């Protein structure tokens, strides 16, 4: 079971795909599982594959030892001439997002480590925010430490904030929020709560996020497969 922490200092890559049918989503998942199950790349730590819920698509949450290890993977002939063309054919959009884990928060008392695994029943939410480079640090603060009020929200479990350090498929700075919830019902109740009923801390934080973000993409997900080096 991969564990996510700010202390590990891994390069964390989120490969995010959207597509236009569940059939193509299933094909993406099949190809991802095949890659994960045979992975033996130098510096590869773990991969965790997610299946899109609200929208057809996938997400692969990958940990690497370093950027140099990732670039060696990208330089491989199979990656360039088979993997990328196939995934491009199946997807309507594709982002390969390189990140640093900069904040974690968990309802589990005293824990700064977030586990991700198909053995858990998390309802997972991926949120991508484009932001001017000058506002990236402020957006990290708004999505991370400023949202400690989430600990009081029914159904909230944990979240991870990732600072973008590079990408294929997106130009510019970005920040990602990856959160875990008890269920779709719990998350929908939070997402759809009328603004007038929201606590002041939430309204203030959201206003700050809205003032900084220039792009927004999201999906809800379920973890369906994972594997780590040595398995």
N, C-alpha and C positions, 0 to 999 in steps of 0.2 A: 504494500500500500504506500504510494508516494506521500511524503509529508512536505508541506510548504512552509518555509520559515524565512524571515529576513536574515537569519544568521548563516544560512548555507552559502549565500553569495553565488548561487548558480545563475547562469544565463537562462532565463525562462522564455520559451518560445510558444506563443499561441497561434496555431495555424487555423484560421477561421474561414469556413466555406459556407456560402449560401447557394442554393440551387432552386429549381422551379418544379420539382416533383419529389414525392417520397421514394419513387423508384430510383431516381438518381442519388438520393440520400443513402439508400441502402447500398448502392454500388460504391459510393464514397466510403461508407463504413467498412465494407468488405475489403476494399483496397487498403484502407488505413490499418485494419487489423492484421492483414498480411504483412505490411511493412513493420508494424510494431512487433509481431511475433518472430520476425527474423532479424530484428535490429541487433547489430553487433559493431556499431560505429565507435571509433575511439572518442572518448569523452562524453558519450551518451549516457545519461543517468536514468531517465524514465520517460514513458509516454502514457497519457491517459486520454482515451477517446470518448467523446461525448456525442450524443444523438440529439438533433434539434427537435424541439417540442412545438413552440409557437410557430416557427418558420422552418421549412425544410432546409437542412444544412447540417454541418458537423463542426466540431472543434477538437483539436488535439493539443493537450496541455503537456509540453515537453520540457524537461530539464536537461541542460548541457553543462559540462564542466567549464567551458569557455567559449568565447566568440570564435576563436581559431578552430576549435573542433566543429562548430556549426558550419563555418565557411568551407571546411574540407568536405563536409557532407554535401553542401550546395555545389561544389565543384565536380562532384562525381558524375560520370557519364550517364548512369542509369537515372539519377535524379533529374538531370537536365533534359534528357531525351525521351524518357518514358514517364516518370512521375509527374513532372510539371505539365507536359502536354495532356496527359490523361485527366488530371484534376481540373485543368482549365476547360477541357471539353465537358466535364460533368457539372461545372459550377457556373453560376451567373456572376459571382464575384468571389475573390480569393484574396486574403490578407495573411502574410507570414510575418508575425509581429514579435520582435525581439524586445525583451523587457528585463527590468530589475524589480524584484519583489521589495517593496518599500514599506508596506504596512500590513499587518494582520490583526484581526480582532475576532474573538470567539466568545460565545456565551459560556463555554466551558471554563469554569473558574480557574484563573491563573495560567491559561494555556495560550501561547503565541504560535503554536504549531497547528496547521490546518491539514487534515487528512482528506485525500480525494480517492475514491475507490468505488467500483460497482457493488462492493459488499455493503456500502452504505445506501441509504434511501434518500439522499439529498435531492431536492429540487433546486437546480443550479441556474443562476442568472448571470449572463455575460453582458457587460455594458462597455462600449467603446466610445471614448470622447476625444475628438480632435481638438487641439488647443494651440494658440500661438506659443512659440518657444518661451516667450517672456512670461506666460501665465501657467506653465506646466507645474512649477513647484506649488503655486497657490491652489491649483486644481487637485494635486495630490493631497494637500492638507484638507481641502473641502470634502474629498471622497473618503479620506481615511480618518485621522484623529478627530475631525469635526463631526463625525457621525457616530460618536460613542452613544448617542441616544438610541441607536438601533438595538442596543442591548435590552431596551424596555419594550420592543415591538414583539407581539405574539408571533410565534412561528419562525422568527429569525434565529439562525444558528451561528453563522460566521461569514466573514468576507476578507478578501485579499485585494490589495491595491497594488498595481504594477505600473511602473514608470517606463514608457516607451523609450528605447535607445536606438532603434533601427527598424526598418520594415521593407517588405516587398508588397506592393499593392496599395500603399498609402504614402503620400508625401506629406511630411510635416511632423510636428510633435503630437503625442497622444498620451492618454492615461487610460487604464483599464480597471474596472471594478468587476470582481468575480465573487459572487455571494451564494451562500447555501441557506436553504429554507426547509421547513418541515414538509411542506406540500405546496402544490399549485394553488390550493385554496388560500393558504396563509399568505403567499406572495401576492396573489390577486387582491386580497383584502387590503394589504399594505399599499399596493400600487394604485388602487382605485379609490382610496380614502379621499373624500372631498377636501379641498384645501382648507375650507373653513373649519374642519374638524381636526386638522393636523396640529400637533404641538408647535409652539413657536420656534423651537430649535430646528425642527425639520424644515419649516418654511424658510428660515434664514439660510440654512445650508443649501437648500435647493435654489434659492435666488442667487446665491454666490456661484453655484455650479452653472446655472443658466447664463450668467454674465461672462463666464470664462470660456465655455465650450463653443466651438465653431462647427462641430460635426458630432453626430450621435448615431450609433448603430447598436442593436441589441438582439439577443435571442435567449430563450429559456431552453434548458438542456437536462439530459440525464446521462450520467456516466455509464458506459456500456462495456468498457474493456480497459485494462491497464497491464503494463509489464515494466519491470525495472531491470537494469543491468544485473547479470548474475542469475536471473531466473531461468 
